[in-house]
């Protein structure tokens, strides 16, 4: 802003109008602090908002660094709103600061609501506001759209005693591709897709509709989000869903309706996967998925939604690949599982493989071994790197019958520490990709039967939350920034994502929560009064932000044709992202402390 005394083009000052920025600039003072001079002691009253014009300032909690401020970065917005700071601020090297009077700033927060939100918002609110800013594009509104916004085809009914030939004539006359079928209290659906089987099987035209209609309806409520209908179609490889109101069918939402509303190709990719015959076909679909992810991320789709959509597509890809490489008897006699982040529905880019098999009794083990090896090799070809820990179906340790899985899981649970407990944690996130889901449920039942109400065991299970708690991970990148290193790198998985995911996983295990997704687990833990709503909201929003940062880095690496990494160059982040990263890391620290206290981890 050229008309102001100081450069106020950075957050939060970029939210001000030019007259507001000019007035604030005119009221400012310039202050100088020498190297290691204390600017604000912890617990002190705050009478100014500071903008760094030159030098470096570090934010401290005790002896720990929790933030670093360089040129054009402001502090401490939250303390200004509260009237005092809980942290200490020190000039790391000679610092020239611009000090804006508190009363002037607070007056602007009342006049300018966007500016005010930056000061008074909770952590979850701030992350939500970021999503809103990213979502100003028209695209963002699509993911808030309800099925009722699109409209459905009014329902047409026929009686179950009428014939297939009657239905064909009626559907042609009405230009419909589906009708509802009444059979007493039951409601079914009959679609043009049924005719393929009817013709292939030589079913006579006088056959009653009840013989061919489907009475297990896949449906969504009319007030549900359109995205959930998209997800259901994608997961089930179907062209339409029944729309209900209070459980009663009121119409049909067809794939063509969604395609006309969504401009992406997620359904097209689902169809590619469904029609794939060779691994080459799957490879093309996998490449299209990367383009889709990049497009949706750039257009503001929220990370939890994007991750779930990718999970649905990945599940189809892996199921189709397993069906392609496994002999029919092996495919029919196995259940393919996705583990870890893929099982939780939180892996967006292809980081590594985490999968396992449940094998029916009596299936040829040699054929299973050959198919599993081929599956792993083809997954690598499709862009899924091998798991460094060997958690893949080509490893005998990750292929068992239901009975043997029960023994393995109980054996892991009997261990007090180490690799066994982490293997157990990975399996807790399992999701069935292909095969009977009841087999996985049986494995989980066997695990639960082997668990005891042992607080010490739960504590050892929770201990990895603090596994990476050291200065190199938690605070090393802050020192890199203080030393003005160009690549102030943070391993975002070790420092933040893993502690959140594993801490929530252990709480869910203790509370017998069946959900595997971290965001779903958080909701369940709130409902069971294990976590308070504000903390759960902060954790969820922080995790979504961290996933977005990780995705941004991953997409950049893919563009540069480099291997994926969890390292984020914090020095290259925007001022806003640095501020949000600081907030996210403080939330993670608060959550780790809560886990530490709950499970008394200091005794280990």
C-alpha positions in Angstrom: 0.0 0.0 0.0 2.0 2.9 -1.3 0.0 5.6 0.6 1.0 4.3 4.1 4.2 5.1 6.0 5.0 1.3 6.4 4.5 -1.7 4.1 1.1 -3.1 5.3 0.5 -5.5 2.4 1.0 -8.6 4.6 -1.4 -10.4 6.9 -3.3 -9.3 8.8 -2.9 -5.7 7.6 -3.8 -6.7 4.0 -7.4 -7.1 5.3 -7.6 -3.3 5.9 -8.9 -0.7 3.5 -6.5 1.9 2.3 -7.9 4.6 4.6 -7.8 2.2 7.5 -4.2 1.2 6.8 -3.2 4.9 6.4 -4.7 5.9 9.7 -3.1 3.0 11.5 0.3 3.7 10.0 0.1 7.3 11.1 -0.4 6.2 14.7 2.6 3.9 14.8 5.9 4.2 16.6 9.2 2.7 15.7 11.1 0.8 18.4 14.6 -0.7 18.5 15.6 -3.8 20.5 19.1 -5.1 20.9 20.2 -8.7 20.5 18.6 -11.0 23.2 16.7 -8.0 24.6 13.3 -9.1 25.9 10.4 -7.4 24.1 7.5 -9.0 26.0 7.8 -11.1 29.1 5.4 -14.0 29.6 2.3 -12.8 31.4 2.9 -9.1 30.6 0.2 -6.6 29.5 0.2 -6.0 25.7 -0.3 -2.4 24.6 0.8 -2.7 21.0 0.7 -4.9 17.9 4.3 -5.3 16.6 5.4 -5.6 12.9 9.0 -6.7 12.3 10.7 -4.2 10.0 14.2 -5.6 10.4 15.8 -8.5 12.3 14.4 -11.6 14.0 12.2 -12.2 17.0 11.6 -15.5 18.6 8.5 -16.6 20.6 9.2 -18.8 23.6 7.3 -21.1 26.0 9.8 -21.7 28.8 12.9 -22.7 27.0 11.1 -24.0 23.9 10.9 -21.9 20.7 7.3 -22.0 19.3 7.6 -19.2 16.7 10.0 -17.1 14.7 9.1 -13.7 13.2 11.0 -12.1 10.3 10.6 -9.0 8.3 7.0 -8.1 7.4 5.6 -10.5 10.0 3.4 -9.4 12.9 3.0 -10.5 16.5 1.1 -11.1 18.8 -2.4 -10.8 17.5 -4.1 -13.2 19.9 -2.3 -11.6 22.9 -3.4 -8.2 21.8 -7.1 -9.3 21.9 -6.7 -10.9 25.3 -4.8 -7.9 26.8 -1.7 -9.9 27.9 0.6 -12.6 26.5 1.2 -16.0 27.8 4.5 -16.4 25.8 7.8 -14.5 25.9 9.1 -12.6 22.9 12.8 -11.9 22.5 14.9 -10.1 19.9 17.1 -12.9 18.5 19.2 -10.3 16.8 18.9 -6.5 16.7 15.3 -5.8 15.7 13.5 -2.8 14.4 9.8 -3.0 15.1 6.8 -1.0 14.2 4.4 -0.7 17.1 0.7 -0.1 16.5 -1.2 1.2 19.5 -3.6 -1.4 21.0 -6.6 0.9 21.1 -6.2 1.9 17.4 -6.0 -1.8 16.4 -9.0 -2.8 18.5 -11.0 0.0 17.0 -10.3 -1.3 13.6 -11.3 -4.8 14.6 -14.8 -3.5 15.4 -15.1 -1.6 12.1 -13.5 -4.3 9.8 -14.9 -7.8 10.6 -12.4 -9.7 8.5 -9.5 -7.9 10.3 -11.2 -8.5 13.7 -11.7 -12.2 13.0 -7.9 -12.6 12.7 -7.6 -11.5 16.4 -10.6 -13.1 18.1 -11.0 -16.3 16.2 -10.2 -19.7 17.7 -7.6 -21.9 16.0 -10.4 -23.9 14.3 -12.1 -20.7 13.2 -8.9 -19.4 11.6 -8.4 -22.5 9.6 -12.0 -22.4 8.6 -11.6 -18.8 7.4 -8.6 -19.9 5.3 -10.8 -22.5 3.6 -13.4 -19.8 3.0 -10.8 -17.6 1.4 -9.5 -20.4 -0.8 -13.1 -21.2 -1.6 -14.2 -17.9 -3.0 -14.0 -19.5 -6.3 -17.3 -20.9 -7.6 -16.0 -24.4 -7.1 -16.1 -24.3 -3.3 -19.9 -23.9 -3.4 -20.2 -27.2 -5.1 -19.1 -29.0 -2.0 -21.7 -27.3 0.1 -24.5 -28.2 -2.4 -27.3 -30.4 -1.3 -28.9 -33.1 -3.5 -32.1 -31.0 -3.3 -30.1 -28.2 -5.1 -29.7 -30.4 -8.2 -33.2 -31.9 -8.3 -34.2 -35.4 -9.1 -36.4 -37.2 -11.5 -39.9 -37.7 -10.0 -40.5 -41.3 -9.1 -42.6 -43.6 -11.3 -43.9 -46.8 -9.8 -45.1 -50.2 -11.2 -46.5 -53.1 -9.3 -44.2 -56.1 -8.8 -46.7 -58.4 -10.4 -46.5 -56.5 -13.8 -44.1 -58.0 -16.3 -40.7 -57.1 -17.6 -42.3 -56.5 -21.1 -44.8 -54.0 -19.4 -41.9 -52.3 -17.8 -39.9 -51.9 -21.0 -42.9 -50.4 -22.8 -43.6 -48.0 -19.9 -40.0 -46.9 -19.6 -39.8 -46.2 -23.3 -43.1 -44.2 -23.2 -41.9 -42.2 -20.3 -38.3 -41.8 -21.5 -37.0 -43.2 -18.2 -34.0 -45.4 -17.5 -35.4 -46.5 -14.1 -38.6 -47.1 -12.3 -39.6 -48.0 -8.7 -41.3 -51.4 -8.1 -43.8 -51.9 -5.3 -44.0 -55.4 -3.8 -46.2 -55.2 -0.8 -44.2 -53.2 1.8 -41.0 -53.5 -0.2 -39.8 -50.9 -2.6 -37.3 -51.9 -5.3 -35.8 -50.4 -8.4 -35.7 -51.7 -12.0 -33.3 -50.0 -14.5 -32.1 -50.3 -18.0 -29.0 -52.1 -16.7 -31.2 -55.0 -15.7 -32.0 -55.7 -19.4 -28.4 -56.9 -20.1 -28.8 -59.8 -17.7 -32.4 -60.4 -18.8 -31.4 -60.8 -22.5 -28.2 -62.7 -21.7 -30.1 -65.2 -19.5 -33.0 -65.5 -21.8 -35.6 -64.4 -19.2 -39.1 -64.4 -20.8 -40.8 -61.1 -21.2 -43.8 -62.3 -19.1 -41.7 -62.7 -16.0 -43.0 -60.6 -13.1 -40.9 -57.5 -12.2 -40.2 -58.8 -8.7 -37.9 -61.5 -10.2 -35.5 -58.9 -11.7 -35.9 -55.8 -9.5 -33.4 -54.9 -6.9 -34.8 -54.4 -3.4 -31.6 -53.5 -1.7 -31.6 -49.8 -2.5 -28.5 -47.6 -2.4 -29.9 -44.3 -1.3 -29.1 -40.8 0.0 -31.4 -38.4 1.8 -32.6 -35.3 -0.2 -31.0 -32.9 2.3 -27.7 -34.8 2.2 -24.6 -33.3 0.5 -24.3 -33.8 -3.2 -20.7 -34.9 -2.5 -21.9 -37.9 -0.5 -23.9 -39.0 -3.5 -20.8 -38.7 -5.7 -18.8 -40.7 -3.2 -21.5 -43.5 -3.0 -21.6 -43.7 -6.8 -17.8 -43.8 -7.0 -17.4 -46.5 -4.3 -20.2 -48.7 -5.6 -19.6 -48.3 -9.4 -23.2 -47.4 -10.0 -24.9 -44.9 -12.3 -27.7 -43.7 -10.1 -28.8 -43.6 -6.4 -32.3 -43.5 -4.9 -33.1 -40.2 -3.3 -35.2 -40.5 -0.1 -37.0 -38.2 2.2 -37.3 -39.5 5.8 -36.6 -42.9 4.3 -39.3 -42.9 1.6 -38.1 -42.8 -2.1 -38.9 -39.5 -3.8 -36.8 -39.8 -6.9 -33.6 -40.9 -8.6 -30.3 -39.0 -8.9 -28.5 -40.1 -12.1 -24.8 -40.0 -12.8 -25.5 -37.6 -15.7 -27.0 -35.1 -13.2 -23.8 -35.2 -11.2 -21.6 -34.9 -14.3 -23.5 -31.8 -15.3 -23.0 -30.3 -11.9 -19.4 -31.3 -11.2 -16.8 -30.3 -13.7 -14.2 -32.8 -12.5 -13.8 -36.4 -13.8 -13.9 -38.4 -10.7 -16.8 -40.4 -12.0 -15.1 -40.8 -15.3 -12.1 -42.3 -13.5 -14.3 -44.6 -11.6 -15.7 -45.8 -14.9 -12.2 -46.2 -16.3 -11.4 -48.4 -13.3 -14.6 -50.4 -13.7 -13.9 -51.1 -17.4 -10.2 -51.7 -17.0 -9.0 -55.1 -18.4 -5.3 -54.7 -18.3 -2.7 -53.1 -16.0 -2.1 -50.6 -18.7 -5.7 -49.5 -18.4 -5.2 -49.1 -14.6 -2.0 -47.1 -15.1 -3.8 -44.6 -17.3 -6.5 -44.2 -14.6 -3.8 -43.8 -11.9 -2.2 -41.0 -13.9 -5.6 -39.3 -14.3 -6.1 -39.4 -10.5 -3.0 -37.3 -10.0 -4.4 -34.6 -12.3 -7.7 -34.8 -10.6 -6.1 -34.4 -7.1 -4.1 -31.4 -8.3 -7.2 -29.8 -9.8 -9.4 -30.3 -6.8 -6.7 -29.1 -4.4 -6.1 -26.0 -6.4 -9.8 -25.2 -6.5 -10.2 -25.3 -2.8 -11.6 -28.7 -2.0 -11.3 -29.5 1.7 -8.6 -32.1 2.6 -10.9 -34.6 4.5 -13.3 -34.7 1.5 -10.5 -34.9 -1.0 -8.9 -37.7 0.9 -12.1 -39.7 1.1 -12.7 -39.3 -2.6 -9.1 -40.5 -3.3 -9.6 -43.4 -0.9 -12.7 -44.5 -2.9 -10.8 -44.3 -6.2 -7.7 -46.1 -4.8 -9.9 -48.8 -3.4 -11.4 -49.5 -6.8 -8.0 -49.4 -8.4 -6.5 -51.9 -5.9 -9.5 -54.2 -6.1 -9.4 -54.2 -9.8 -5.7 -54.9 -9.9 -6.1 -57.8 -7.4 -8.8 -59.2 -9.6 -6.6 -58.8 -12.6 -3.5 -60.5 -11.2 -5.1 -63.2 -9.0 -6.6 -66.4 -10.4 -10.4 -66.6 -9.9 -10.1 -69.1 -7.0 -7.6 -66.9 -5.2 -9.6 -63.7 -5.8 -12.8 -65.5 -4.5 -10.9 -66.9 -1.5 -9.2 -63.8 -0.2 -10.0 -60.4 1.2 -7.6 -57.5 0.3 -7.1 -54.9 3.1 -5.7 -51.4 2.9 -3.9 -50.4 6.1 -2.5 -47.3 7.7 -3.3 -43.9 6.1 -4.9 -45.6 3.1 -7.2 -47.6 5.3 -8.1 -44.4 7.3 -8.9 -42.5 4.1 -6.2 -39.9 4.7 -3.6 -40.7 2.1 -4.0 -38.4 -0.9 -0.8 -38.9 -2.9 0.8 -42.3 -3.4 3.3 -42.4 -0.5 3.8 -46.1 0.0 2.0 -49.4 0.1 0.4 -50.7 3.3 -1.8 -53.7 2.6 -2.6 -57.2 3.8 -4.6 -60.3 2.9 -7.1 -62.5 4.7 -7.1 -65.9 3.2 -9.9 -68.5 3.3 -9.1 -71.9 4.6 -8.0 -74.4 1.9 -6.9 -71.8 -0.7 -3.7 -72.9 -2.5 -0.9 -71.0 -0.6 1.5 -71.2 -3.6 -1.0 -69.5 -5.9 -1.7 -66.8 -3.3 2.0 -66.2 -2.9 2.5 -65.8 -6.7 -0.5 -63.5 -7.0 0.6 -61.4 -4.0 4.1 -60.9 -5.5 2.6 -59.9 -8.8 0.2 -57.4 -7.1 3.1 -55.7 -5.2 5.2 -55.4 -8.3 2.3 -54.0 -10.3 1.4 -51.5 -7.5 4.9 -50.2 -7.8 4.4 -49.8 -11.5 1.2 -47.8 -10.9 3.1 -45.4 -8.7 2.7 -46.9 -5.2 6.2 -47.2 -3.7 7.0 -50.3 -1.6 6.6 -49.9 2.1 10.0 -49.5 3.8 8.7 -51.7 6.7 7.6 -54.4 4.4 3.9 -54.1 5.2 2.7 -55.6 1.9 0.8 -58.7 0.7 4.0 -60.1 -0.8 5.3 -60.6 2.8 4.1 -63.8 4.5 3.7 -61.9 7.8 0.9 -60.0 6.2 -1.1 -63.0 4.7 -3.1 -65.1 7.1 -6.4 -66.9 7.5 -9.0 -65.4 9.9 -8.0 -67.9 12.5 -4.3 -67.2 12.1 -4.9 -63.4 12.0 -6.6 -63.7 15.3 -3.6 -65.4 16.8 -1.2 -62.9 15.3 -3.2 -59.9 16.5 -3.5 -61.3 20.0 0.2 -62.0 20.0 1.0 -58.4 19.0 -1.4 -57.2 21.7 0.5 -59.3 24.3 3.7 -57.4 23.6 4.6 -54.5 25.8 6.5 -52.4 23.3 8.2 -52.0 19.9 7.4 -53.2 16.4 4.5 -55.5 17.5 2.5 -52.6 18.9 3.1 -50.5 15.8 2.0 -53.4 13.6 -1.1 -53.6 15.7 -1.7 -49.9 15.3 -1.4 -50.1 11.6 -3.9 -53.0 11.5 -6.4 -51.1 13.6 -6.9 -48.8 10.6 -7.6 -51.6 8.1 -10.3 -51.3 5.5 -11.6 -54.1 3.2 -10.8 -53.3 -0.4 -12.0 -56.6 -2.0 -13.6 -59.6 -0.5 -16.0 -60.2 2.4 -15.9 -57.4 5.0 -17.1 -59.9 7.6 -13.6 -61.5 7.6 -12.0 -58.3 8.8 -14.8 -57.9 11.4 -14.0 -61.4 12.6 -10.3 -60.5 13.0 -11.2 -57.4 15.0 -13.5 -59.5 17.2 -10.6 -61.9 17.9 -8.4 -58.9 18.8 -11.0 -57.4 21.1 -11.4 -60.8 22.8 -7.7 -60.8 23.5 -7.5 -57.3 25.0 -7.6 -56.6 28.7 -8.5 -53.5 30.7 -4.8 -52.9 31.4 -4.0 -49.2 31.8 -0.2 -50.0 31.5 -0.7 -51.7 28.1 -2.7 -48.7 26.8 0.1 -46.4 28.0 2.7 -48.4 26.2 0.4 -48.3 23.1 0.3 -44.5 23.4 4.0 -44.1 24.0 4.9 -43.6 20.3 3.0 -40.3 20.4 6.1 -38.9 22.1 8.5 -41.0 19.9 9.7 -38.1 17.8 9.6 -35.5 20.7 13.1 -34.0 20.4 14.6 -30.7 19.5 15.6 -31.9 16.0 12.0 -32.6 15.1 10.0 -30.3 17.4 12.2 -27.2 17.3 15.1 -27.7 15.0 13.5 -26.0 12.0 12.8 -22.9 14.2 16.6 -22.7 14.8 17.2 -23.1 11.1 14.9 -20.1 10.5 16.7 -18.1 13.2 20.0 -18.9 11.4 18.4 -17.7 8.2 18.9 -21.1 6.5 17.2 -21.2 3.1 15.9 -24.7 3.7 14.4 -24.7 7.2 13.0 -28.2 6.9 10.2 -29.7 9.0 9.3 -33.4 8.8 5.6 -32.7 9.0 4.6 -36.3 9.5 6.9 -37.0 12.4 6.4 -33.6 14.1 2.7 -33.2 13.7 0.6 -35.7 11.7 1.7 -38.9 13.3 1.3 -37.7 17.0 -2.3 -36.6 16.2 -3.3 -39.7 14.2 -1.8 -42.2 16.7 -3.0 -40.3 19.8 -6.6 -40.3 18.4 -6.2 -44.0 17.4 -5.3 -45.0 21.0 -8.2 -43.0 22.4 -10.5 -44.7 19.9 -9.2 -48.1 20.9 -9.8 -47.4 24.6 -13.3 -46.1 23.9 -14.1 -49.0 21.6 -14.7 -46.6 18.6 -15.1 -48.7 15.4 -14.4 -45.8 13.0 -11.0 -45.8 11.3 -10.8 -42.3 9.9 -9.2 -39.8 12.3 -11.9 -37.1 11.7 -14.6 -39.7 12.3 -12.8 -40.9 15.4 -12.6 -37.3 16.8 -16.4 -36.9 16.4 -17.0 -40.2 18.1 -14.6 -39.3 21.0 -16.5 -36.1 21.5 -19.8 -37.9 21.6 -18.4 -40.3 24.2 -17.1 -37.3 26.2 -13.5 -38.4 25.8 -12.5 -35.2 24.2 -14.0 -31.7 24.6 -15.5 -30.2 21.4 -13.2 -27.2 21.2 -10.0 -29.3 21.4 -11.4 -31.8 18.9 -12.3 -29.0 16.5 -8.8 -27.5 16.8 -7.2 -31.0 16.2 -9.4 -31.6 13.1 -8.7 -28.2 11.5 -5.0 -28.5 12.3 -4.8 -31.9 10.8 -6.6 -30.8 7.7 -4.1 -27.9 7.3 -1.1 -30.1 7.8 -2.5 -32.5 5.2 -2.8 -29.6 2.8 0.8 -28.5 3.4 2.0 -32.0 2.8 -0.1 -32.3 -0.4 1.3 -28.9 -1.7 4.8 -30.2 -1.1 4.0 -33.5 -2.7 2.4 -32.0 -5.8 5.5 -29.7 -6.3 7.8 -32.7 -6.0 5.7 -34.6 -8.6 5.9 -31.6 -10.9 9.7 -31.6 -10.5 9.8 -35.4 -11.0 11.3 -35.9 -7.6 10.6 -38.6 -4.9 7.8 -37.7 -2.5 8.9 -36.4 0.9 7.3 -35.3 4.2 9.8 -32.4 4.6 8.3 -28.9 4.3 10.6 -26.0 3.7 9.1 -23.6 6.3 11.3 -20.7 5.1 9.4 -20.7 1.8 5.9 -20.6 3.3 3.8 -17.5 3.1 3.3 -15.4 6.2 -0.2 -16.7 6.6 0.9 -20.3 6.3 3.7 -19.8 8.8 1.2 -18.3 11.2 -1.2 -21.2 10.7 1.6 -23.7 11.0 2.6 -22.2 14.3 -1.0 -22.5 15.5 -1.2 -26.1 14.3 2.0 -27.1 16.0 0.8 -25.6 19.3 -2.4 -27.6 19.0 -0.4 -30.7 18.4 1.7 -29.9 21.4 -1.4 -29.4 23.5 -2.8 -32.7 22.4 0.5 -34.5 23.1 0.4 -33.1 26.6 -3.2 -34.3 27.0 -2.2 -37.8 25.9 0.9 -37.7 28.1 -1.3 -36.8 31.2 -4.0 -39.3 30.4 -1.7 -42.3 30.0 1.1 -41.1 32.4 3.7 -41.5 29.8 6.4 -39.7 31.9 6.8 -42.9 33.9 8.3 -44.8 30.9 
